[in-house]
Amino acid sequence: MMAMKLVRPLVLAGALLTGAGVGLIAQAQQTETSQVVKAFQLTDDRGRVVVIDKAPQRIVTLLPSLGEIVCELKACELLVGVDRYSNWPERVKSLPKLGGLDDTQLEALVKLKPDLVLLARSSRVTQRLESMGIKVVALEPQSQEDMHRVIQLIAGALHLPNAKERAETLWQSIQQKLDAAALRVPAQAKGVRIYFEAGSGYFAAGEASYIGETLKRLGLVNVVTASMGAFPQVNPEFVVKANPQIIFMGERAANDLPSRPGWQRIEAIQQQRICSFPPAQSDIIVRSGPRIPEAAELMVACLKRLYPA
């Protein structure tokens, strides 16, 4: 449960002189204390129940999207350290960088004396941190509904005032901006087949992923179906057979397209309908954080270039 906003009861001056008045004050103080220390309990993405009994004052995030959520909830000042890939908002660029999933700088992290660490389920330092008595919450959203849940959990874990309402306001803002982006998709792009390469080694963003959900919201048809998983590793020949009409991928991967056997038969390549995103834009597009509407706008901008009115 979240810490509720305290309301001090108004006590009439005459009542202060009576035993009843004293009793009212004592009762109010007791209620106030219980509200301040009321713990927030959550189940993280490891299935572990974590109890956070007071508002954390020093937070480390080891996944860029988690730090972005903290900041969008207006609690960026609580961050004291982040992973090496965190680069938004501007404030986090000056924070200590503590490595990545596989090479977190444990000693440097401990020196920051965090009272809460938010990290990915796949992070390798989780057990070490817990063995040192550091509170750890593992959250790694795979879908947009996951992201909604994670925003709610982080708001509660931080004991933010009006946490539930604050989380819901952020989520509704994200949804409204996604709806607005969808309205700007060129009519010619609606219903076309798309392949989104999310990482090297032919890892694709499937329908079930937060990226795939954004593509669907924009009216595109993903050739990597939900049954294949959120981010499956696909066979290159599968993409050739699926024959997407548009390809989204990182700028570096796009440079390798001419050397991929058989890919010159793909309609998207023949028609040169390829959206290649530079690293700064890819950061926005592949993160399961509150900047999904900005990712959608980048996709729409490219679709407009491919399908000019």
C-alpha positions as CSV (number, residue, x, y, z in Angstrom):
1,M,0.0,0.0,0.0
2,M,1.1,3.6,-0.6
3,A,1.8,6.2,1.9
4,M,-1.3,8.4,2.0
5,K,-1.1,12.2,2.1
6,L,-1.4,13.4,5.7
7,V,-4.3,15.5,6.8
8,R,-4.0,17.1,10.2
9,P,-7.3,17.2,11.9
10,L,-8.5,20.7,13.1
11,V,-9.2,20.6,16.8
12,L,-11.3,23.3,18.5
13,A,-9.4,25.4,21.0
14,G,-11.9,24.6,23.7
15,A,-11.4,20.8,23.2
16,L,-7.7,21.2,24.0
17,L,-8.6,21.8,27.6
18,T,-10.5,18.5,28.0
19,G,-9.4,14.9,28.3
20,A,-11.4,14.3,25.1
21,G,-9.2,16.9,23.3
22,V,-6.0,15.2,24.5
23,G,-7.4,11.9,23.3
24,L,-8.1,13.3,19.9
25,I,-4.5,14.6,19.6
26,A,-3.0,11.3,20.7
27,Q,-5.2,9.4,18.2
28,A,-4.3,11.7,15.4
29,Q,-0.6,11.4,16.1
30,Q,-0.8,7.6,16.2
31,T,-2.7,7.5,12.9
32,E,-0.1,9.9,11.4
33,T,2.8,7.7,12.5
34,S,1.2,4.6,11.1
35,Q,0.7,6.3,7.7
36,V,4.2,7.5,7.5
37,V,5.8,4.0,8.1
38,K,3.2,1.9,6.3
39,A,5.1,-0.5,4.0
40,F,4.6,-1.0,0.3
41,Q,4.7,-4.6,-0.8
42,L,5.2,-5.8,-4.4
43,T,6.0,-8.9,-6.3
44,D,8.8,-8.2,-8.8
45,D,9.6,-10.0,-12.1
46,R,11.5,-12.8,-10.4
47,G,8.3,-13.6,-8.5
48,R,9.9,-12.4,-5.3
49,V,7.8,-10.5,-2.7
50,V,9.7,-7.3,-1.7
51,V,8.6,-5.1,1.2
52,I,9.7,-1.5,1.1
53,D,8.9,-0.1,4.6
54,K,9.9,3.5,4.0
55,A,10.5,6.0,1.2
56,P,13.9,5.4,-0.4
57,Q,16.2,8.4,-0.6
58,R,19.1,7.0,-2.6
59,I,18.2,5.0,-5.7
60,V,20.3,3.2,-8.3
61,T,18.9,2.0,-11.6
62,L,20.6,-0.6,-13.8
63,L,18.3,-0.5,-16.7
64,P,17.8,2.7,-18.7
65,S,14.0,2.4,-19.0
66,L,13.7,2.1,-15.2
67,G,15.6,5.3,-14.6
68,E,13.5,7.1,-17.2
69,I,10.3,6.0,-15.4
70,V,11.7,7.3,-12.1
71,C,12.4,10.6,-13.7
72,E,9.0,10.8,-15.5
73,L,7.4,10.2,-12.1
74,K,9.2,13.5,-11.0
75,A,11.6,11.7,-8.7
76,C,14.8,12.1,-10.7
77,E,16.6,13.8,-7.7
78,L,16.5,10.5,-5.9
79,L,18.9,8.8,-8.4
80,V,22.5,8.5,-7.3
81,G,23.8,6.1,-9.9
82,V,22.8,4.4,-13.2
83,D,23.9,1.9,-15.8
84,R,26.3,2.9,-18.5
85,Y,23.6,3.1,-21.2
86,S,21.4,5.6,-19.4
87,N,21.5,8.9,-21.2
88,W,18.1,10.6,-20.6
89,P,17.0,12.9,-19.2
90,E,19.9,15.3,-19.1
91,R,20.4,15.0,-15.3
92,V,21.4,11.3,-15.5
93,K,24.4,12.0,-17.8
94,S,26.3,13.4,-14.8
95,L,25.5,10.5,-12.5
96,P,28.1,7.7,-11.7
97,K,27.9,5.0,-14.5
98,L,28.0,1.5,-13.0
99,G,28.3,-0.8,-16.0
100,G,25.8,-3.1,-17.6
101,L,23.9,-6.3,-17.0
102,D,27.0,-8.5,-17.0
103,D,29.7,-6.2,-15.7
104,T,28.0,-4.1,-13.0
105,Q,30.7,-2.3,-10.9
106,L,29.6,-3.8,-7.6
107,E,32.2,-2.0,-5.4
108,A,31.3,1.4,-6.9
109,L,27.6,0.7,-6.5
110,V,28.0,-0.2,-2.8
111,K,29.9,3.0,-2.1
112,L,26.9,5.0,-3.3
113,K,25.0,3.5,-0.3
114,P,21.7,3.0,-2.1
115,D,18.6,2.1,-0.1
116,L,16.9,0.7,-3.3
117,V,18.3,-0.8,-6.5
118,L,16.0,-1.2,-9.5
119,L,17.4,-3.6,-12.1
120,A,16.6,-6.1,-14.8
121,R,15.5,-9.6,-14.0
122,S,18.6,-10.9,-16.0
123,S,21.1,-8.8,-14.0
124,R,23.9,-10.9,-12.5
125,V,24.4,-8.8,-9.3
126,T,21.0,-9.3,-7.8
127,Q,21.9,-12.0,-5.3
128,R,25.2,-10.3,-4.3
129,L,23.4,-7.1,-3.5
130,E,20.7,-8.9,-1.5
131,S,23.4,-10.7,0.5
132,M,24.7,-7.3,1.5
133,G,21.3,-6.2,2.8
134,I,20.6,-3.9,-0.1
135,K,16.9,-3.8,-1.2
136,V,16.6,-5.0,-4.8
137,V,13.6,-4.9,-7.1
138,A,13.8,-6.6,-10.5
139,L,11.5,-5.2,-13.2
140,E,11.9,-5.9,-16.9
141,P,8.7,-5.0,-18.9
142,Q,8.2,-6.9,-22.2
143,S,4.8,-5.5,-23.2
144,Q,3.1,-2.1,-22.8
145,E,0.8,-3.6,-20.2
146,D,3.9,-4.7,-18.4
147,M,5.1,-1.1,-18.6
148,H,1.9,0.1,-17.1
149,R,2.4,-2.3,-14.2
150,V,6.0,-1.3,-13.7
151,I,5.2,2.4,-13.6
152,Q,2.6,1.6,-10.8
153,L,5.0,-0.5,-8.9
154,I,7.9,2.0,-9.0
155,A,5.5,4.9,-7.9
156,G,4.5,2.7,-5.0
157,A,8.0,1.6,-4.1
158,L,9.2,5.2,-4.0
159,H,6.3,6.0,-1.6
160,L,5.5,9.0,-3.8
161,P,2.6,11.2,-2.7
162,N,-0.6,10.2,-4.5
163,A,1.5,7.4,-6.1
164,K,-1.4,5.6,-7.8
165,E,-2.8,8.8,-9.3
166,R,0.6,10.0,-10.4
167,A,1.3,6.7,-12.1
168,E,-2.0,6.6,-13.9
169,T,-1.6,10.2,-15.0
170,L,1.7,9.3,-16.6
171,W,0.3,6.2,-18.3
172,Q,-2.7,8.1,-19.7
173,S,-0.4,10.7,-21.1
174,I,1.6,8.0,-22.9
175,Q,-1.6,6.5,-24.3
176,Q,-2.9,9.9,-25.6
177,K,0.4,10.7,-27.3
178,L,0.4,7.2,-29.0
179,D,-3.1,7.8,-30.3
180,A,-2.0,11.2,-31.7
181,A,1.0,9.6,-33.4
182,A,-1.3,6.9,-35.0
183,L,-3.4,9.6,-36.6
184,R,-0.4,10.9,-38.5
185,V,0.5,7.6,-40.2
186,P,0.1,8.0,-44.1
187,A,-2.9,6.1,-45.4
188,Q,-0.7,4.2,-47.9
189,A,1.2,2.7,-45.0
190,K,-1.8,1.2,-43.2
191,G,-1.8,-2.6,-43.4
192,V,1.6,-3.0,-44.9
193,R,3.8,-5.9,-43.8
194,I,6.8,-4.9,-41.6
195,Y,9.9,-6.6,-40.2
196,F,11.5,-4.9,-37.2
197,E,15.1,-6.1,-36.4
198,A,15.6,-5.2,-32.8
199,G,19.2,-6.5,-32.3
200,S,22.2,-8.1,-34.0
201,G,21.9,-11.8,-34.7
202,Y,18.4,-11.5,-36.3
203,F,16.6,-10.8,-33.1
204,A,13.2,-9.4,-34.1
205,A,10.5,-7.4,-32.3
206,G,7.4,-9.6,-32.5
207,E,3.8,-8.7,-32.1
208,A,3.9,-9.5,-28.4
209,S,6.6,-7.0,-27.6
210,Y,6.1,-3.4,-26.6
211,I,7.7,-2.4,-30.0
212,G,5.3,-4.8,-31.8
213,E,2.3,-3.3,-30.0
214,T,3.4,0.2,-31.1
215,L,3.7,-1.0,-34.7
216,K,0.2,-2.4,-34.5
217,R,-1.1,0.8,-33.0
218,L,0.3,2.6,-36.1
219,G,-1.6,0.2,-38.3
220,L,1.3,-1.9,-39.5
221,V,1.2,-5.8,-39.8
222,N,4.1,-7.5,-38.2
223,V,5.5,-10.5,-40.0
224,V,6.8,-11.9,-36.7
225,T,3.6,-13.1,-35.0
226,A,2.8,-13.2,-31.3
227,S,3.2,-17.0,-31.2
228,M,6.9,-16.6,-32.0
229,G,7.5,-14.6,-28.7
230,A,8.3,-11.0,-27.8
231,F,11.8,-10.9,-29.2
232,P,12.6,-14.1,-31.1
233,Q,15.7,-14.9,-33.0
234,V,14.5,-15.6,-36.5
235,N,16.0,-17.5,-39.4
236,P,17.1,-15.1,-42.2
237,E,15.2,-17.3,-44.7
238,F,12.1,-16.7,-42.7
239,V,12.3,-13.0,-43.4
240,V,12.8,-13.6,-47.1
241,K,9.7,-15.9,-47.2
242,A,7.7,-13.4,-45.2
243,N,8.6,-10.7,-47.8
244,P,8.0,-7.6,-45.7
245,Q,7.1,-4.4,-47.5
246,I,8.9,-2.2,-44.9
247,I,12.0,-3.0,-42.8
248,F,12.8,-1.1,-39.5
249,M,16.3,-1.6,-38.1
250,G,19.4,0.1,-36.7
251,E,21.6,2.2,-39.0
252,R,24.6,-0.2,-38.6
253,A,22.5,-3.3,-39.4
254,A,21.1,-1.6,-42.5
255,N,24.6,-1.2,-43.9
256,D,24.9,-5.0,-44.0
257,L,21.7,-5.6,-46.0
258,P,23.4,-5.9,-49.4
259,S,25.5,-8.8,-48.2
260,R,22.6,-10.9,-46.8
261,P,22.0,-13.9,-49.1
262,G,18.6,-13.8,-50.8
263,W,17.4,-10.6,-49.2
264,Q,17.5,-8.7,-52.5
265,R,14.3,-10.6,-53.3
266,I,12.5,-8.9,-50.4
267,E,10.0,-6.2,-51.5
268,A,11.1,-3.7,-48.9
269,I,14.7,-3.8,-50.3
270,Q,13.6,-3.8,-53.9
271,Q,11.4,-0.7,-53.2
272,Q,14.0,0.9,-50.9
273,R,11.4,1.1,-48.1
274,I,13.9,0.8,-45.2
275,C,13.8,2.9,-42.0
276,S,17.3,2.8,-40.5
277,F,17.6,4.6,-37.1
278,P,20.9,6.1,-35.8
279,P,22.0,5.1,-32.3
280,A,20.4,8.0,-30.5
281,Q,17.1,7.2,-32.1
282,S,17.5,3.5,-31.6
283,D,17.9,4.1,-27.9
284,I,14.5,5.7,-27.8
285,I,12.8,3.1,-29.9
286,V,14.1,-0.1,-28.2
287,R,13.5,1.0,-24.6
288,S,10.4,-0.1,-22.8
289,G,10.0,3.2,-21.0
290,P,7.9,6.3,-21.0
291,R,9.4,7.6,-24.3
292,I,7.4,5.1,-26.4
293,P,5.3,8.0,-27.9
294,E,8.6,9.6,-29.0
295,A,9.6,6.2,-30.6
296,A,6.2,6.1,-32.3
297,E,6.8,9.7,-33.7
298,L,10.2,8.6,-35.1
299,M,8.5,5.6,-36.8
300,V,5.8,7.9,-38.3
301,A,8.4,10.4,-39.5
302,C,10.1,7.6,-41.5
303,L,6.8,6.3,-42.8
304,K,6.0,9.7,-44.2
305,R,9.3,9.7,-46.0
306,L,8.6,6.3,-47.5
307,Y,5.0,7.2,-48.4
308,P,4.9,10.9,-49.3
309,A,1.5,12.3,-49.8
